[in-house]
Amino acid sequence: MMIVLEKRSEQSKAMTFLSPVLAIGLTVVIGGFIFTGLGLDPFKALYIYFIEPMTSIWSVEELIVKAAPLILIGAGLAVCYTANVWNIGAEGQLTIGALFGAAIPVYFTAWQSPLVLVLMLVLGAVGGALFGAIPALLKNRFGANEILTSLMLVYVAQLLLDWLVRGPWRDPQGFNFPQSVPFEGWQLLPLLGEGRVHIGAILAVVAVIILWIMMGRSLRGFEIRVIGRSPRAGAFAGFGQKRVVWFCFMLSGALAGLAGICEVAGPSGQLQPTISPGYGFTAIIVAFLGRLNPIGVLFAGILLAISYLGGEAAQVELGISDKTAQVFQGMLLFFILACDTLIHYRIKFAPGAGAAKEA
């Protein structure tokens, strides 16, 4: 007996929108069993993980700070995946964007002007776009698998960052710690209010709105959707698949690079060996949970930001490891993909190869 997937003739529109809710529910239920297996009160643990991050002004501000890069990167990846362009290297593009933007305060430490901040943001986006162009070039020119090339480039970017902060860019007044000079004045993102929320949150919302308009009301968005659904139909319509690959990789790379420079010019305030806690990879979950829709990505980014804050709170209050906290993100991605698969395919039992031969 074999289990096979048979393509459905028609997909349920209701389940297409309800599957993220179902995936979240399954994640919570299985998470409760995991906490029970660890000898913890599942209701208390789930409260700490999912509810506590929204119970105070401070935690809400931290939620926005963590959601901003997830939304920026997730919105770009949503465009990529709509076109069936599989950019898995946003973490590397985030890192290179941070390096490009941070070059100004590193080399021109005393330069203080609004132009400094603008140039840092522009260079961050340019750096991410150029790094995203590498797997696009390899795919278009040599047919290389973009999943592998974009993922491998993540490690190149992280090793470059580590070398720079321990070598040429290390702060001479930093007591030999692996970090760059601290950014000051106009080298830091302006704050919104008295807390830690910076203008990166506004940039994330603006990016979502622009991409939502582009995907729903522009020829470029139509081209991306057609190429993603049927490359052959797109070719008959005069749309270029290679052009779409370039555009999607550079767009998503630019947004990831912008998220990277916002991280180092915002919460971090300087370059360090580690810039993000894996935002580039978590944004993949954000894109799928948001149904590859920029507006959906906005809400999905907030939900995944809750998982970061809840994971940190669970580590402190429950004494669990950071790996246990990250299991929730993995389960969420698994259930999203499982639900999406069952929307398009039905499970069917078929006789095995031996049984078919005997028949």
NUGU-402185 format. One line per field, with one value per residue (C-alpha): residue number from 1; x, y, z. Coordinates in Angstrom, 3 decimals, padded with zeros to 6 digits, m for minus. Example, Ala and Ser with C-alpha at 12.3 -4.5 7.8 and 13.67 -1.06 7.14 Angstrom:
BEGIN
seq: [1,2]
xx: [012.300,013.670]
yy: [m004.500,m001.060]
zz: [007.800,007.140]
This chain:
BEGIN
seq: [1,2,3,4,5,6,7,8,9,10,11,12,13,14,15,16,17,18,19,20,21,22,23,24,25,26,27,28,29,30,31,32,33,34,35,36,37,38,39,40,41,42,43,44,45,46,47,48,49,50,51,52,53,54,55,56,57,58,59,60,61,62,63,64,65,66,67,68,69,70,71,72,73,74,75,76,77,78,79,80,81,82,83,84,85,86,87,88,89,90,91,92,93,94,95,96,97,98,99,100,101,102,103,104,105,106,107,108,109,110,111,112,113,114,115,116,117,118,119,120,121,122,123,124,125,126,127,128,129,130,131,132,133,134,135,136,137,138,139,140,141,142,143,144,145,146,147,148,149,150,151,152,153,154,155,156,157,158,159,160,161,162,163,164,165,166,167,168,169,170,171,172,173,174,175,176,177,178,179,180,181,182,183,184,185,186,187,188,189,190,191,192,193,194,195,196,197,198,199,200,201,202,203,204,205,206,207,208,209,210,211,212,213,214,215,216,217,218,219,220,221,222,223,224,225,226,227,228,229,230,231,232,233,234,235,236,237,238,239,240,241,242,243,244,245,246,247,248,249,250,251,252,253,254,255,256,257,258,259,260,261,262,263,264,265,266,267,268,269,270,271,272,273,274,275,276,277,278,279,280,281,282,283,284,285,286,287,288,289,290,291,292,293,294,295,296,297,298,299,300,301,302,303,304,305,306,307,308,309,310,311,312,313,314,315,316,317,318,319,320,321,322,323,324,325,326,327,328,329,330,331,332,333,334,335,336,337,338,339,340,341,342,343,344,345,346,347,348,349,350,351,352,353,354,355,356,357,358,359]
xx: [000.000,001.360,000.318,000.159,m000.950,m003.594,m004.078,m007.503,m009.502,m010.627,m009.181,m011.320,m011.179,m012.367,m009.568,m007.026,m007.738,m008.441,m005.317,m003.057,m005.547,m005.587,m001.765,m001.577,m004.131,m002.233,001.011,m000.557,m002.047,001.159,003.115,000.931,001.818,005.519,005.349,003.474,006.205,008.759,006.890,005.474,001.955,000.903,m001.606,000.888,003.615,001.397,000.287,003.911,004.739,001.804,m000.041,002.511,004.405,001.336,000.521,002.617,003.665,007.300,006.571,004.399,007.252,009.661,007.109,007.110,010.923,011.144,008.258,009.699,012.574,010.361,007.770,010.361,012.023,008.802,007.141,010.042,010.085,006.331,006.890,009.679,007.651,004.643,006.897,008.252,011.641,013.023,015.204,016.334,019.297,017.632,019.736,022.878,021.360,020.431,024.056,025.563,023.066,024.157,027.823,027.240,025.268,027.629,030.639,029.795,029.910,032.908,035.021,033.500,032.948,032.639,030.301,026.957,024.227,020.735,022.419,024.413,021.291,019.816,023.021,023.206,019.674,020.281,023.572,021.936,019.282,021.875,024.116,021.259,020.134,023.633,024.072,020.657,021.724,024.388,021.992,019.846,022.887,023.816,020.268,019.791,023.267,024.084,020.770,022.052,019.469,018.710,017.745,021.265,023.181,021.235,021.483,025.237,025.847,024.418,027.540,029.788,028.112,028.277,031.949,032.707,030.925,032.803,036.162,035.468,034.363,037.316,039.788,039.719,036.506,037.086,036.698,040.215,038.642,036.479,038.787,039.416,035.725,034.601,032.494,032.666,032.705,029.339,027.085,026.011,023.661,022.463,024.073,021.196,017.545,015.273,012.981,009.191,008.404,010.278,010.764,012.858,010.525,012.354,011.392,012.193,008.640,007.301,009.541,008.115,004.516,005.362,007.040,003.954,001.631,003.833,004.181,000.458,m000.316,002.373,001.177,m002.506,m002.627,000.456,001.660,004.783,002.674,000.557,003.740,005.043,001.779,001.546,005.162,004.654,001.548,002.543,005.927,004.815,001.738,003.941,006.286,003.336,002.294,005.780,006.858,010.490,011.130,014.769,013.733,011.338,014.109,016.381,013.624,012.440,015.906,017.034,013.782,013.795,017.531,017.063,014.365,016.467,019.468,017.286,016.196,019.860,020.970,017.873,018.969,022.505,021.440,018.543,018.546,022.221,023.808,026.949,028.187,028.646,029.430,025.693,023.248,019.926,018.498,017.658,015.157,016.021,014.996,011.965,010.708,010.166,007.492,006.127,005.729,003.820,001.743,000.743,m000.438,002.218,000.175,001.962,m000.943,m001.036,002.715,002.139,000.023,002.162,005.250,003.607,002.699,006.251,007.599,005.437,007.181,010.565,009.467,007.550,010.551,012.789,010.237,009.860,013.624,013.742,010.595,010.410,014.086,013.720,016.437,016.349,016.124,012.863,011.512,012.489,010.576,007.374,008.560,009.499,006.156,004.310,006.099,005.492,001.766,001.413,003.063,001.068,m002.226,m001.320,m000.383,m003.726,m005.543,m004.039,m003.788,m005.781,m004.243,m004.949,m004.003,m002.749,m001.520,002.245,004.486,004.472,000.674,000.240,002.598,000.716,m002.579]
yy: [000.000,003.403,006.893,009.276,012.867,013.413,016.953,018.380,019.638,022.637,024.227,025.418,029.216,029.156,026.811,028.960,031.759,029.548,027.395,029.925,029.962,026.161,026.080,028.458,026.386,023.148,024.819,025.924,022.485,020.580,023.192,022.488,018.802,019.693,021.825,019.027,016.600,018.946,018.847,022.382,023.716,024.023,026.830,028.936,028.243,029.139,032.316,033.344,032.498,034.068,036.505,038.038,039.824,042.043,042.919,046.071,049.199,048.121,044.694,046.208,048.540,045.602,043.745,046.541,046.685,042.956,042.951,045.717,043.695,040.609,042.625,044.305,041.038,039.004,041.445,041.099,037.315,037.194,038.816,036.314,033.263,034.505,034.359,030.928,032.515,030.858,033.315,031.536,033.844,036.922,036.538,037.043,039.983,041.522,041.157,042.684,045.559,046.261,046.249,048.592,051.071,050.871,051.725,055.435,055.718,053.364,055.408,058.864,058.647,062.389,063.124,064.284,065.334,064.153,063.142,060.527,058.636,058.844,057.515,054.706,053.572,053.844,051.954,049.274,048.689,048.772,046.288,043.840,044.194,043.560,040.497,039.261,039.738,037.018,034.026,035.722,035.867,032.268,031.084,033.049,032.494,028.960,027.495,027.100,026.282,029.548,027.770,026.398,029.445,031.990,029.808,029.217,032.933,033.481,031.899,034.000,037.170,036.100,035.154,038.500,040.315,038.320,039.049,042.786,043.321,041.304,042.907,046.039,047.517,046.716,049.691,050.718,052.002,048.906,047.024,044.374,043.370,042.295,045.324,048.464,052.015,052.939,055.016,058.431,061.280,061.164,057.752,056.312,055.993,058.611,057.204,057.458,058.630,057.838,054.091,052.032,052.150,053.775,054.914,051.462,050.553,053.280,052.079,048.572,049.804,051.989,049.024,046.864,049.476,050.029,046.306,045.734,048.385,047.045,043.432,044.254,047.252,047.354,045.567,044.418,042.748,041.054,039.867,038.371,036.546,035.145,033.947,032.325,030.436,029.533,030.509,029.269,031.491,034.379,033.746,033.855,037.172,038.580,038.459,037.570,034.989,036.016,039.627,038.585,036.600,039.680,041.949,039.656,038.865,042.486,043.749,041.224,041.736,045.502,045.162,042.654,045.009,047.880,045.734,045.018,048.638,049.473,046.823,048.148,051.807,051.099,048.528,047.518,050.932,049.313,046.303,043.089,039.500,038.736,041.257,039.425,036.374,034.786,037.326,036.382,032.765,033.519,035.882,032.819,031.714,035.264,035.265,031.960,032.714,035.998,034.030,035.782,038.976,042.125,043.058,039.524,039.745,042.765,040.717,037.592,039.624,040.750,037.147,035.889,038.819,037.553,034.184,035.903,037.818,034.832,032.597,034.986,035.233,031.438,031.014,033.384,032.334,028.636,027.837,026.226,026.437,028.775,025.707,024.659,028.161,027.981,024.727,026.778,028.611,025.343,023.749,026.765,026.530,022.769,023.101,025.974,023.939,020.825,022.725,024.316,020.916,019.425,022.380,021.531,017.746,014.957,011.933,008.716,005.137,003.150,m000.454,m000.877,m001.807,m005.490,m005.654,m003.940,m006.448,m009.404,m007.972]
zz: [000.000,m001.014,000.021,m002.942,m003.398,m006.052,m007.362,m006.633,m009.605,m007.538,m004.387,m001.505,m001.307,002.298,003.353,001.523,003.994,007.014,006.722,008.537,011.430,011.447,011.374,014.341,016.266,015.626,016.695,019.983,020.673,019.911,021.850,024.868,024.661,024.400,027.545,029.322,028.311,029.843,033.137,032.818,033.188,029.517,030.121,032.052,029.491,026.528,028.317,028.815,025.211,023.361,025.653,027.992,025.152,024.672,028.290,028.785,026.907,027.023,025.550,022.795,021.856,021.751,019.650,017.074,017.056,016.313,013.847,011.623,010.075,009.741,007.816,005.583,004.634,004.512,002.104,m000.337,m000.037,m000.640,m004.041,m004.781,m003.878,m005.843,m008.905,m007.893,m007.276,m004.141,m002.285,000.894,001.522,002.988,006.141,004.073,002.207,005.561,006.704,003.561,003.693,007.255,006.181,003.244,005.343,008.326,006.174,006.480,010.307,010.386,007.962,008.602,012.346,012.957,010.032,011.445,009.028,008.005,004.746,006.681,007.699,004.205,002.652,005.206,004.364,000.612,000.824,002.973,000.315,m002.497,m000.686,m000.145,m003.770,m005.140,m002.946,m004.043,m007.662,m007.296,m007.127,m009.803,m012.103,m011.360,m012.063,m015.280,m016.707,m015.581,m014.439,m010.875,m008.219,m006.426,m003.212,m002.808,m004.024,m001.984,001.137,000.792,000.353,003.851,005.332,003.100,004.390,008.032,007.800,006.148,008.973,011.595,009.931,009.668,013.290,014.583,012.185,010.020,011.453,015.123,017.451,018.613,021.846,022.340,024.747,022.070,021.853,018.341,017.473,015.383,016.687,018.256,016.016,017.254,016.383,012.773,012.368,014.417,013.405,015.025,017.698,017.665,021.181,024.375,023.855,021.440,018.445,015.521,012.021,010.681,011.708,009.406,006.574,006.985,006.724,003.705,001.981,002.594,001.091,m001.977,m002.662,m002.130,m004.758,m007.086,m006.885,m007.236,m009.543,m011.762,m014.872,m013.044,m010.363,m013.040,m014.762,m011.517,m010.838,m014.373,m014.422,m011.033,m012.118,m015.668,m017.135,m020.545,m020.538,m019.434,m022.366,m024.802,m023.221,m023.802,m020.160,m019.509,m016.811,m016.446,m015.976,m013.222,m011.487,m011.526,m010.260,m007.457,m006.128,m006.168,m004.641,m001.816,m001.338,m001.106,001.549,003.499,003.281,004.479,007.430,008.170,008.314,010.385,012.894,013.324,013.229,015.581,018.415,018.089,017.514,016.058,014.121,016.100,015.052,015.159,013.716,013.828,015.629,012.274,010.921,007.339,007.876,010.049,007.347,005.147,007.630,007.663,003.876,003.788,006.875,005.218,002.152,000.007,000.338,001.593,003.862,005.251,005.834,008.087,010.508,010.161,011.063,014.278,015.147,014.583,016.596,019.452,019.129,019.596,022.673,024.042,023.501,025.436,028.263,028.372,028.655,031.634,033.493,032.638,032.237,028.810,026.167,023.192,020.917,022.575,021.990,018.311,017.876,017.699,014.598,012.937,013.792,012.445,009.088,008.941,009.579,007.096,004.354,005.319,005.177,001.847,000.430,001.444,m000.120,m003.514,m003.139,m001.532,000.154,m001.704,m000.892,m003.867,m004.138,m003.879,m006.787,m005.796,m005.522,m008.886,m010.547,m009.077,m010.313]
